[in-house]
Amino acid sequence: MHLTLCMVSQSTGFSCLFLIGCFVMTINLPPARGQDYVAPSTISPQAQKAIAEFSRTAATAPLPAPEELEAWKEVQDSVEKKRAAANAMVVKKYQPLITERKLGGVPVLDIKPKGWKNSNKVLVYTHGGAYTLYSAKSRLMSAVPMANDTGLRVISVDYTLAPWAKWQEVTDQVVAVIQALIKEGHPLNQIAVYGESAGGGMAAGVVLKMRDKGLGMPAAIVLWSPWSDITETGDTYATLQQADPLLYYPNNLKNCADAYAAPADQKHPYVSPVYGDYSKGFPPTLIQAGTKEIFLSNAVRHYQALDNANIPVKLDLYEGMWHIFQVFNYDLPESKLARKKVKAFLSHHLGK
């Protein structure tokens, strides 16, 4: 399979494909026929401009089947190359100190924001990418602005991607990182976790696993547009499918879900944490999402599951915004506001 990466032209047709703002497989696109998605007047002018760049043809493109390992390797390599320049730019803009290391035998990026002062407070980050794409390096556009705006040291976990690792191994890797931080002197009441998209589902699943194993729980958790149910379950999977400029399930996210977990496991709480039993406890949680994404039902259902168990939880929705706008469009006014709210939330819940 030949794979190509490119930006979508607004005036000429050429070959490309684009998933979740990330990678492309070769297909032939017709010349652009104007804006594919509605840019509501209720979002910032910057956001209106950004949404005009999305392509419906790109968003609905297929991904390899779970068993097509060579095709997945090509896709993953293409993603890393595609995002290299953008991630170099975010590092140049914010000037963090980034160290490659291992915690609990798992590779991580240790990210300290510019001007960071020594503190035991730490934010563990599980990146998105449908469990099959991206890395700690290619998701610096999420971790670096977050570190900068919260003032927290961020540990970005470079977990093994599916289909090379399934959910049991991946969640164990994140648990191992958190346990290693505890051994280094970071008490759980000074550790928070955040993740976006698949990384949001993973973050919640990891915390449930820690709780069930008697390992304790972090002080707080932040979920950006979490993939809280990796099955195609929830109202907005259907009602917002034509409005969502990034996410598409058939032959796309479905293949990622199957690569990460066998169908029989896909409603396990560590895989799809919307099905978790929160009556046994869970940290205070902040869920952020946009009204223009098929994962909106994930956010609402997850919020309800937590709230019904009397867990302190806030559902923070953003009018007219798309999936993980805080990541690929980190400079938007809406993205800066979202991180400001994350900072206030974590400042309140992280121990002194």
Secondary structure, 3 states (H helix, E strand, C coil): CCECCCCCCCCCCCECCCECCCECECCECCCCCCCCCCCCCCCCHHHHHHHCCCCHHHHCCCCCCCCCHHHHHHHHHHHHHHHHHHHHHHHHHHCCEEEEEEECCEEEEEEECCCCCCCCCEEEEECCCCCCCCCCCCCHHHHHHHHHHHCCEEEEECCCCCCCCCHHHHHHHHHHHHHHHHHCCCCHHHEEEEEECHHHHHHHHHHHHHHHCCCCCCCEEEEECCCCCCCCCCCHHHHCCCCCCCCCHHHHHHHHHHHHCCHHHCCCCCCCHHHCCHHHCCCCEEEEEECCCCCHHHHHHHHHHHHHCCCCEEEEEECCCCCCHHHHCCCCHHHHHHHHHHHHHHHHHCCC
